[in-house]
Amino acid sequence: MRKNLLFIFLITFLLSCGGPKLDEQAIKPPTTNEEAIKIYQEGLDGMLEGNFLYASKKFSEAEGMLPQIDWASKSALMSSYCLYNINFYQEAVLNLERFIRIYPASPYISYAHYLIAISYYEQILDEDKDIQPLLLSKKKIEVYLERFPDTDYAIDLKFKLDLVINQLAAKELLIARYYIKNEKWIPAINRLKIIVEKYDKTIFIEEALHRLVEIYYKIGLENEAKSAAALLGYNYNSSEWYERSYKILNKNYKPIQIDKKKDTSLIKRTIKKILFIDEE
């Protein structure tokens, strides 16, 4: 693969230079094109050996020497990829943003935007840490999905966006729990409302509604508590969180005991039919 790529470089550069004669080559120093090819090859070798910082520097050096825009842009992108690969996210993003500015017609623009989004995504920490990487990641992914909705990368980013949104909701709930523990009811309500309004499709919506029921009831806002419980009941009336909320509003509530004995007759008949399919 490397030899093929080097061959393409050589053919491209030789055609652009008109092809010097052998005796001229013997007395002339290496051309800029030849030097660029050598440096690009060194970058490739470094990358394949796992020396990504060295490779990034070589690709950047080659970019400045290559006269062809398409190969120069590839060098710039390879340099950014190497930085990303060693978790130099800030440097990679700066390089990628520069790539987008300088080579707007490159066929790899969508890939550059994808690498930017992924660089932010991979900086996400646990939900109890700084929320800023989460917000930046969400923004970059949404921008990508708006601009390049039909690419293969969009499928991956849609999945990652769901994870980001869940972590944002988890962060809000963690802060709300802190306020509840310290009996700071208004800040807690505000945080829980964010989950209800922005992250209602996450797994944290049920607990958020239940906590609202708890707080509203505790501070004497029974109508608001009933409204939150009604919303919880309408959407999740079989959940544990709804049952706990219902107990708050109905002190004499006792859960209905359901006979969990399974009717396995149909299952057994089906299995028997599968096992003895030839039996009439």
C-alpha positions in Angstrom: 0.0 0.0 0.0 2.8 2.4 0.9 4.7 1.5 -2.3 1.6 2.2 -4.4 1.0 5.5 -2.7 4.7 6.5 -3.2 4.4 5.4 -6.9 1.4 7.7 -7.3 3.3 10.6 -5.8 6.3 10.0 -8.1 4.2 9.8 -11.3 2.2 12.9 -10.3 5.3 14.9 -9.5 7.3 13.7 -12.5 4.5 14.6 -14.9 4.2 18.1 -13.4 7.9 18.6 -13.7 8.3 17.3 -17.2 10.6 14.4 -16.4 14.2 15.4 -16.1 16.9 13.4 -17.9 19.0 10.8 -16.0 22.3 12.8 -16.6 20.6 15.9 -15.2 19.4 14.0 -12.2 23.0 12.9 -11.5 24.3 16.4 -11.2 21.3 18.2 -9.7 20.3 18.1 -6.0 16.9 16.6 -5.0 13.9 18.6 -6.0 11.3 19.9 -3.5 8.9 17.3 -4.8 11.4 14.5 -4.1 12.1 15.8 -0.7 8.3 16.1 0.0 7.8 12.5 -1.1 10.7 11.3 1.2 9.2 13.2 4.2 5.7 12.0 3.5 7.1 8.4 3.4 8.8 9.0 6.7 5.5 10.1 8.1 3.8 6.9 6.8 6.5 4.8 8.3 6.3 6.5 11.6 2.5 6.1 11.7 2.7 2.4 10.9 5.3 2.0 13.6 3.0 3.7 16.1 5.2 6.8 16.4 2.3 9.2 15.9 3.9 12.4 17.2 6.8 12.0 14.8 4.5 11.1 12.0 2.3 14.1 12.6 5.4 16.4 12.4 6.5 14.8 9.1 3.0 15.1 7.5 2.9 18.7 8.5 6.3 19.3 7.0 5.4 17.5 3.8 2.2 19.5 3.5 4.2 22.7 3.2 6.3 21.3 0.5 3.7 19.6 -1.7 2.5 21.7 -4.7 -0.6 19.6 -5.4 -3.5 20.7 -3.3 -5.1 17.3 -3.0 -1.9 15.7 -1.6 -1.2 18.6 0.6 -4.7 18.4 2.1 -4.2 14.6 2.7 -0.9 15.4 4.5 -2.7 17.9 6.7 -5.5 15.4 7.5 -3.0 12.7 8.3 -1.2 15.0 10.6 -4.4 15.7 12.5 -5.3 12.0 12.7 -2.0 11.2 14.2 -2.5 13.9 16.9 -6.0 12.5 17.6 -4.5 9.0 17.9 -2.3 10.0 20.8 -5.1 12.0 22.5 -3.7 15.4 21.7 -7.3 16.4 21.2 -6.9 20.2 21.4 -4.0 20.2 18.9 -6.0 17.8 16.6 -9.0 20.0 16.6 -7.0 23.1 15.8 -5.4 21.3 12.9 -8.7 20.0 11.7 -10.3 23.4 11.8 -7.4 24.8 9.9 -7.8 22.0 7.3 -11.4 22.9 6.9 -10.5 26.6 6.3 -7.7 26.0 3.9 -9.1 23.0 1.9 -12.9 23.6 1.8 -13.3 21.7 -1.5 -11.6 18.5 -0.1 -13.6 15.3 -0.5 -12.6 14.6 3.1 -14.3 17.6 4.7 -17.0 15.4 6.3 -14.4 13.2 7.8 -12.6 16.2 9.2 -15.8 17.3 10.9 -16.3 13.8 12.1 -12.9 13.7 13.7 -13.6 17.0 15.5 -16.9 15.7 16.9 -15.1 12.5 18.0 -12.3 14.4 19.6 -14.8 16.3 21.8 -16.8 13.1 22.5 -13.7 11.3 23.7 -13.0 14.0 26.2 -16.2 13.3 28.1 -15.6 12.4 31.7 -17.8 10.8 34.3 -21.1 12.6 34.9 -19.9 13.9 38.2 -17.1 15.8 36.6 -17.0 19.0 34.4 -20.1 19.3 32.2 -18.4 21.5 29.5 -17.0 18.6 27.4 -20.5 17.1 27.3 -22.0 20.3 26.0 -19.3 20.9 23.4 -19.6 17.3 22.3 -23.3 17.6 21.9 -23.0 20.8 19.9 -20.4 19.4 17.6 -22.3 16.2 16.9 -25.5 18.1 16.3 -23.7 20.4 13.8 -22.3 17.4 12.0 -25.7 15.6 11.8 -27.3 18.8 10.4 -24.6 19.2 7.7 -23.8 15.6 6.8 -26.9 13.6 7.7 -26.5 10.9 5.1 -22.9 9.9 5.7 -21.7 6.6 7.3 -20.3 8.7 10.1 -23.7 10.1 10.9 -24.9 6.7 12.0 -22.1 6.4 14.6 -22.6 10.0 15.8 -26.4 9.5 16.3 -25.6 6.7 18.7 -23.0 8.7 20.5 -25.4 11.7 20.7 -27.9 9.5 22.7 -25.1 8.6 25.1 -24.1 12.3 25.5 -27.7 13.3 26.2 -28.0 10.5 28.8 -24.8 11.7 30.5 -26.1 15.3 30.5 -29.3 14.1 32.2 -27.3 12.1 34.7 -25.3 15.2 35.5 -28.4 17.2 36.1 -29.9 14.5 38.4 -26.6 14.2 40.3 -26.7 18.0 41.0 -30.4 17.8 41.9 -29.7 15.0 44.4 -27.0 17.2 46.0 -29.5 20.1 46.4 -32.1 17.7 47.8 -29.7 16.3 50.4 -28.9 19.9 51.5 -32.6 20.8 51.4 -32.1 23.5 48.8 -35.5 22.9 47.2 -35.7 25.6 44.5 -32.3 24.8 42.9 -33.2 21.1 43.0 -36.6 21.8 41.3 -34.8 23.8 38.6 -32.4 21.0 37.9 -35.2 18.4 37.8 -37.2 20.6 35.4 -34.3 20.6 33.0 -34.4 16.8 32.8 -38.2 16.9 32.3 -38.0 19.6 29.6 -34.8 18.6 27.7 -34.0 15.0 28.5 -37.4 13.4 28.7 -36.4 10.5 26.5 -33.5 9.4 28.8 -33.6 6.8 31.5 -33.5 9.4 34.2 -36.9 11.0 33.5 -38.8 8.7 35.9 -36.7 9.5 38.9 -36.7 13.2 38.0 -40.5 13.2 38.1 -40.6 11.3 41.3 -38.2 13.7 43.0 -40.4 16.6 41.9 -43.4 14.9 43.5 -41.3 14.5 46.7 -40.2 18.1 46.8 -43.5 19.7 45.9 -45.3 17.6 48.5 -42.7 18.5 51.1 -43.0 22.2 50.6 -46.8 22.2 50.4 -47.4 22.5 46.7 -49.7 19.5 46.5 -51.3 20.5 43.1 -47.8 20.6 41.5 -47.0 17.3 43.2 -50.1 15.7 41.7 -49.4 17.1 38.3 -45.9 15.6 38.3 -47.3 12.3 39.6 -50.0 12.3 36.9 -47.3 12.8 34.2 -45.3 10.0 35.8 -48.4 7.8 36.0 -49.5 8.5 32.4 -46.2 7.5 30.9 -44.7 5.1 33.4 -47.6 3.7 35.6 -46.0 0.3 36.0 -42.6 1.6 37.2 -41.2 1.6 40.7 -40.9 5.4 40.7 -44.6 5.8 40.0 -45.4 3.4 42.9 -43.2 5.4 45.2 -44.8 8.7 44.1 -48.3 7.3 44.6 -47.4 6.3 48.1 -46.5 9.9 48.9 -49.9 11.2 47.8 -51.9 8.2 49.1 -50.6 7.2 52.6 -52.9 4.1 52.7 -51.8 2.8 49.4 -50.9 -0.9 49.2 -49.5 -2.4 46.1 -51.7 -5.0 44.4 -50.3 -8.5 44.8 -50.1 -10.1 41.4 -50.1 -13.8 41.0 -46.8 -14.3 39.3 -47.5 -17.9 38.5 -47.0 -18.2 34.8 -49.4 -19.7 32.3 -46.9 -21.9 30.6 -49.4 -24.1 28.8 -49.0 -22.3 25.5 -45.2 -22.2 25.8 -45.1 -25.9 26.5 -47.5 -26.7 23.6 -45.3 -24.7 21.3 -42.1 -26.4 22.5 -43.7 -29.8 22.1 -44.8 -29.0 18.6 -41.2 -27.9 17.8 -39.7 -31.0 19.3 -42.1 -33.4 17.8 -42.8 -31.6 14.5 -43.3 -34.8 12.6 -45.7 -36.3 15.1 -49.4 -36.0 14.1 
